[in-house]
Amino acid sequence: MPTLDKDYWETRYQQGEAQWDMGSASTALIHYCQQLDKKDLAILIPGCGNGHEAAALCAMGFTNITIIDIAQSPIDNFKANNPSLLETGCVKLICGNFFTHTQTYDLIIEQTFFCALPPSMRPPYAAHMHQILKPGAKLMGLLFNFPLTEAGPPFGGSEEEYRQYFEPLFAIKQLEKCYNSIKPREGRELFFILQKAA
Ligand SMILES: C[S@@+](CC[C@H](N)C(=O)[O-])C[C@H]1O[C@@H](n2cnc3c(N)ncnc32)[C@H](O)[C@@H]1O
């Protein structure tokens, strides 16, 4: 397995090898956010890549979004692609490591970040998510649903495996097959909502 550090991800972006990038926001995540009335929720999108979800949330009226990515290129791409959104101040951009980020949030959105981490980082991912969610806050998003192998990223997994990480820390509100995945990911994603105790 390559070392999945800042240089690895930076090189992938600079060499045009960001095959995970869908070019637009994930439908399932946007559908979920459409039913949220409170537009000033503090929202984090870790491993945001080019930030399509953040741009869509801003356009929907959300005012307090933070995106963080360990690589500089996607952060620069977001700036270049969304000059008018930046003027509104609805998105804060951070180039940095999710695991050392300590600000707290009402909602964290997972979109192909978990699957990009070495599988050994899954327990620390669950613990850090728990740490930076406010009491009663939620982590929601998509997880891949195919067998975990050494061939990644992306690294797969199963509902049973994911429950082991999350059940001790969160109330699992939803963890089930995603019904509105994009075509290439149909049948290969789980939609989940986890809640930290209030
Ligand atoms: C597979 S990409 C997904 C990007 C984006 N979520 C999307 O769907 O297009 C994984 C992203 O996580 C970022 N990343 C990896 N490790 C990270 C870390 N420890 N902290 C913050 N970002 C990280 C990478 O730079 C990359 O942009």
The ligand as an ORCA input file, in Angstrom:
! r2SCAN-3c Opt
* xyz 0 1
  C     -10.815     10.012     -2.298
  S     -10.547     11.713     -2.019
  C     -12.202     12.311     -1.833
  C     -12.346     13.784     -2.029
  C     -13.785     14.313     -1.946
  N     -14.429     13.946     -0.703
  C     -14.591     13.812     -3.106
  O     -15.502     12.983     -2.921
  O     -14.306     14.235     -4.247
  C      -9.923     11.737     -0.368
  C      -9.523     13.125      0.072
  O      -9.118     13.081      1.440
  C      -7.981     13.912      1.591
  N      -7.278     13.459      2.793
  C      -6.609     12.295      2.981
  N      -6.147     12.200      4.231
  C      -6.538     13.338      4.876
  C      -6.392     13.827      6.211
  N      -5.737     13.120      7.150
  N      -6.936     15.018      6.526
  C      -7.602     15.748      5.588
  N      -7.773     15.325      4.312
  C      -7.259     14.144      3.965
  C      -7.224     13.761      0.293
  O      -6.322     14.802      0.031
  C      -8.368     13.685     -0.714
  O      -8.710     14.962     -1.193
*
